[in-house]
Amino acid sequence: MLTRRHIRVKVLQSLYSYYKCNDQELEKLERSLIYSMEQMQDLYLLMLHLLVETRDFAQEYLKRSQKKHLATDQEKNPSLNFINNRIIEIIASNAVFLKKIKNKKLNHWKDNDEYIAILFKSLKGQKWYSKYLSLQETDLETDREFVLNFYKEVIAPNEKIYDFLEDNRLSWLDDFPLVNTLIVKMLAKLSPKNQGTMMLPDLYKHSDDRDFALELLRNVVLNDESLYSEIEGKTPNWDKERIADLDMIILKMGIAEFLFFPSIPVRATINEYLEVSKEYSTPKSSIFINGILDQLVKDFNASEKINKIGRGLR
């Protein structure tokens, strides 16, 4: 689930908080980082649960409509295509998913059902929703197409949902695009046969990703002065106070990867931090960071400070 770039962003956020708060407790910082990464999985579960909660809301809506004194023929005999959607039912009946929702106490939508009402109202306004309800029969692929439309066109872009997530946990905003992409990819392939492996991906894509995050954090914190000394002198037109805080942290993280992570190619490190800087720092940061890191790589290679394992890693 977590990509290496997203892990780097999580480490960057933790380090930024560390330097701003002047918190010297490394153990506490490590726990905070792990918690931040684990919250991404909670967001994934919450967003997936929206499909089920909206389906259940629609079912209750139909029941109330049928009981109206002057119910129309359509209200008396409504289409059940949405209620019986096979893809949503796979999710709703998955025991592992339901257990995670319960154990993590992810009852956000039960406690804030007005957001479900907002989604259902938006859904009813979609032309493809009416077309889907008008079908006499549906199959797994028809149901899948509907769910993908529902998620991509109603849930993911909904500003009220975005505001709700921002109010509940600020770090979720950085996770939101990646989680949405993961869910859409999963829904495109989900079936009764593969739900056990497809529906709930592991938080870490590789077994050493958690260790990578913690080691990167520790290496920057514990080697702060020496990492800064590598930068000093490489920025003749910039003193320490003029370098953006995020840029300084990104540079330290890049240097730490050069020196302490022998299996990561230097070009991969540079490319990753250039992308991170484009998204999280100033407009000109990527040019500045690229220039400094490129120069440092040349100097480190000349002084044999870089000791990468494997061919082509320099």
C-alpha positions as a printed Julia matrix, in Angstrom:
314×3 Matrix{Float64}:
   0.0     0.0     0.0
   2.64    2.53    1.07
   5.06    3.41   -1.71
   8.66    4.34   -0.92
   7.92    7.93   -1.99
   5.0     8.14    0.41
   7.18    6.71    3.16
   9.72    9.44    2.46
   6.94   12.03    2.74
   5.89   10.58    6.1
   9.5    10.77    7.33
   9.77   14.33    6.01
   6.62   15.35    7.92
   7.91   13.73   11.11
  11.27   15.46   10.82
   9.63   18.81   10.12
   7.59   18.44   13.29
  10.7    17.34   15.18
  12.75   20.4    14.18
   9.88   22.81   14.73
   9.01   21.48   18.19
  12.62   20.85   19.2
  11.52   17.47   20.53
  14.63   15.46   21.38
  12.9    12.17   22.23
  13.75    9.9    19.31
  11.64    7.02   20.61
   8.57    9.24   20.73
   9.29   10.48   17.21
   9.55    6.91   15.95
   6.2     5.98   17.48
   4.64    9.04   15.9
   6.0     8.06   12.49
   4.67    4.51   12.74
   1.27    5.82   13.84
   1.2     8.24   10.9
   1.9     5.42    8.44
  -0.71    3.16   10.01
  -3.35    5.88    9.67
  -3.22    5.45    5.92
  -4.72    2.0     6.29
  -7.52    3.44    8.43
  -8.3     5.96    5.7
  -8.4     3.15    3.13
 -10.91    1.25    5.24
 -13.03    4.36    5.85
 -13.22    5.28    2.17
 -14.1     1.72    1.22
 -16.76    1.66    3.91
 -18.47    4.63    2.25
 -19.65    2.32   -0.51
 -21.33    0.01    1.98
 -22.79    2.77    4.12
 -24.3     4.55    1.12
 -25.79    1.26   -0.11
 -27.35    0.68    3.32
 -28.63    4.27    3.42
 -30.28    3.75    0.02
 -31.95    0.59    1.29
 -33.48    2.45    4.23
 -34.53    5.25    1.88
 -36.41    2.76   -0.3
 -38.17    1.26    2.7
 -39.36    4.69    3.83
 -40.49    5.58    0.31
 -42.59    2.41    0.06
 -44.41    3.34    3.27
 -45.44    6.78    2.03
 -49.18    7.35    1.97
 -49.14    8.36   -1.68
 -46.23    6.27   -2.87
 -45.77    6.14   -6.65
 -45.61    2.87   -8.58
 -41.85    3.35   -8.88
 -41.56    3.81   -5.12
 -43.73    0.76   -4.46
 -41.65   -1.38   -6.83
 -38.18    0.19   -6.88
 -35.12   -1.09   -8.7
 -32.86   -3.06   -6.37
 -29.82   -2.96   -8.62
 -27.88   -0.7    -6.28
 -29.02   -2.55   -3.16
 -27.98   -5.88   -4.67
 -24.76   -4.68   -6.27
 -22.4    -7.65   -6.27
 -19.16   -5.69   -5.82
 -20.46   -3.8    -2.81
 -21.83   -7.02   -1.35
 -18.37   -8.62   -1.6
 -17.03   -5.78    0.5
 -19.96   -5.73    2.93
 -19.77   -9.46    3.61
 -15.99   -9.74    3.97
 -15.4   -10.91    7.54
 -11.84   -9.55    7.75
 -12.96   -6.12    6.54
 -15.84   -6.0     9.04
 -13.55   -7.09   11.87
 -11.02   -4.36   11.05
 -13.75   -1.72   10.98
 -15.0    -2.91   14.38
 -11.61   -3.38   16.07
 -10.3    -0.01   14.89
 -13.58    1.64   15.91
 -13.96    3.24   12.51
 -17.53    4.3    13.13
 -17.08    7.74   11.6
 -19.94    7.36    9.12
 -22.38    5.98   11.69
 -21.68    8.99   13.88
 -21.82   11.43   10.95
 -24.48    9.99    8.66
 -25.2    13.41    7.17
 -22.2    12.8     4.92
 -23.79    9.59    3.66
 -26.96   11.54    2.88
 -24.87   14.05    0.9
 -23.27   11.27   -1.14
 -26.62    9.59   -1.84
 -28.15   12.87   -2.98
 -25.23   13.43   -5.32
 -25.48    9.87   -6.59
 -29.17   10.23   -7.41
 -28.35   13.23   -9.58
 -26.09   11.22  -11.89
 -27.52   10.16  -15.27
 -25.59    6.91  -15.18
 -27.23    6.09  -11.83
 -30.71    6.31  -13.38
 -29.53    4.25  -16.35
 -28.13    1.59  -14.01
 -31.39    1.38  -12.06
 -33.35    0.97  -15.29
 -31.51   -2.21  -16.27
 -33.65   -5.32  -16.06
 -30.64   -7.46  -15.16
 -27.05   -6.81  -14.14
 -23.95   -8.96  -13.93
 -20.66   -8.64  -12.06
 -19.09   -6.4   -14.72
 -22.12   -4.1   -14.94
 -22.07   -3.79  -11.16
 -18.33   -3.1   -11.25
 -18.72   -0.31  -13.8
 -21.35    1.32  -11.6
 -19.21    1.12   -8.46
 -16.2     2.57  -10.27
 -18.34    5.48  -11.48
 -19.74    5.93   -7.99
 -16.31    6.07   -6.4
 -14.52    8.16   -9.04
 -17.28   10.66   -9.8
 -19.16   10.95   -6.49
 -17.04    9.87   -3.53
 -13.45   10.84   -4.42
 -14.16   14.42   -5.59
 -16.72   15.24   -2.89
 -15.58   18.4    -1.08
 -17.62   17.68    2.05
 -15.89   14.33    2.51
 -12.53   16.04    1.96
 -13.35   18.68    4.59
 -14.47   15.98    7.02
 -11.18   14.11    6.63
  -9.19   17.32    7.06
 -11.03   18.11   10.28
 -10.46   14.61   11.68
  -6.83   14.0    10.75
  -4.67   16.43    8.82
  -2.23   13.75    7.64
  -5.05   12.06    5.73
  -4.98   14.82    3.13
  -1.57   13.63    1.93
  -2.79   10.03    1.94
  -6.07   10.8     0.16
  -4.89   10.73   -3.5
  -2.92    7.51   -3.05
  -5.77    5.8    -1.17
  -8.25    6.76   -3.88
  -5.94    5.35   -6.56
  -5.5     2.1    -4.62
  -9.24    1.66   -4.13
 -10.06    2.29   -7.8
  -7.41   -0.22   -8.91
  -8.73   -2.75   -6.41
 -12.36   -2.31   -7.46
 -11.4    -2.81  -11.1
 -10.17   -6.34  -10.29
 -12.2    -7.42   -7.26
 -14.13  -10.69   -7.53
 -15.54  -13.31   -5.16
 -12.49  -15.5    -5.85
  -9.72  -12.98   -5.21
 -11.24  -10.88   -2.42
  -9.03  -12.51    0.22
  -5.85  -11.12   -1.33
  -7.11   -8.22   -3.41
  -9.44   -6.28   -1.14
  -7.23   -5.57    1.87
  -3.6    -5.0     0.83
  -0.83   -4.99    3.41
   0.21   -1.59    4.71
   3.81   -2.17    3.6
   4.44   -3.38    0.05
   7.77   -4.9     1.07
   8.86   -6.47    4.34
  11.68   -3.97    4.87
   9.66   -0.79    4.22
   8.9    -0.18    7.88
  12.57   -0.61    8.75
  13.53    1.76    5.92
  11.28    4.48    7.35
  12.68    4.14   10.86
  16.3     3.91    9.73
  15.93    6.99    7.54
  14.42    8.93   10.43
  17.15    7.82   12.87
  20.0     8.53   10.48
  18.86   12.1     9.9
  18.25   12.82   13.59
  21.39   11.15   14.92
  23.67   12.58   12.23
  22.1    16.02   12.0
  25.3    18.04   12.46
  27.41   16.0    10.09
  24.68   16.05    7.44
  24.45   19.82    7.72
  28.22   20.13    7.46
  28.03   18.36    4.09
  25.59   21.01    2.84
  27.55   23.94    4.29
  29.86   25.39    1.7
  27.89   23.92   -1.19
  25.5    26.88   -1.12
  27.72   29.95   -1.52
  24.8    32.28   -2.22
  22.6    30.91    0.54
  23.19   31.03    4.27
  21.39   28.63    6.6
  18.59   31.07    7.4
  17.75   31.59    3.72
  17.29   27.91    2.94
  13.65   26.85    3.36
  13.18   24.51    6.33
  11.69   21.78    4.15
  14.5    22.08    1.62
  17.08   21.65    4.38
  15.34   18.52    5.66
  15.0    17.09    2.14
  18.72   17.65    1.54
  19.61   15.91    4.82
  17.37   12.97    3.92
  18.96   12.71    0.48
  22.48   12.79    1.9
  21.52   10.2     4.52
  20.39    7.87    1.72
  23.64    8.44   -0.17
  25.76    7.56    2.85
  23.78    5.04    4.9
  21.64    3.07    2.43
  24.02    1.11    0.19
  21.28   -0.68   -1.78
  19.46    2.48   -2.98
  20.86    3.94   -6.25
  21.86    7.59   -5.98
  19.78    8.51   -9.04
  16.71    6.93   -7.47
  17.29    9.0    -4.33
  17.69   12.24   -6.28
  14.64   11.6    -8.45
  12.46   10.79   -5.44
  13.41   13.91   -3.52
  12.99   16.12   -6.57
   9.39   14.91   -6.84
   8.81   15.36   -3.11
  10.18   18.92   -3.26
   7.94   19.82   -6.2
   4.88   18.8    -4.22
   5.77   20.02   -0.73
   8.25   22.88   -0.97
   8.7    26.14   -2.9
   8.39   26.44   -6.72
  12.18   26.73   -7.2
  13.14   24.14   -4.58
  13.54   21.23   -6.99
  16.15   23.14   -9.04
  18.05   24.12   -5.89
  17.92   20.6    -4.41
  18.9    18.95   -7.68
  21.97   21.18   -7.97
  23.13   20.53   -4.41
  22.57   16.76   -4.51
  24.27   16.41   -7.9
  27.34   18.27   -6.63
  27.43   16.21   -3.44
  27.32   12.96   -5.4
  30.34   14.07   -7.44
  32.23   15.03   -4.29
  31.27   11.83   -2.45
  32.34    9.66   -5.38
  35.65   11.51   -5.63
  36.31   11.01   -1.91
  34.87    7.47   -1.99
  32.3     8.3     0.69
  29.55    6.56   -1.26
  29.7     2.81   -0.98
  26.79    1.4    -2.95
  26.35   -2.35   -3.26
  25.59   -3.73   -6.71
  26.25   -2.69  -10.28
  24.92    0.61  -11.57
  23.95    1.99   -8.17
  26.12    5.07   -8.4
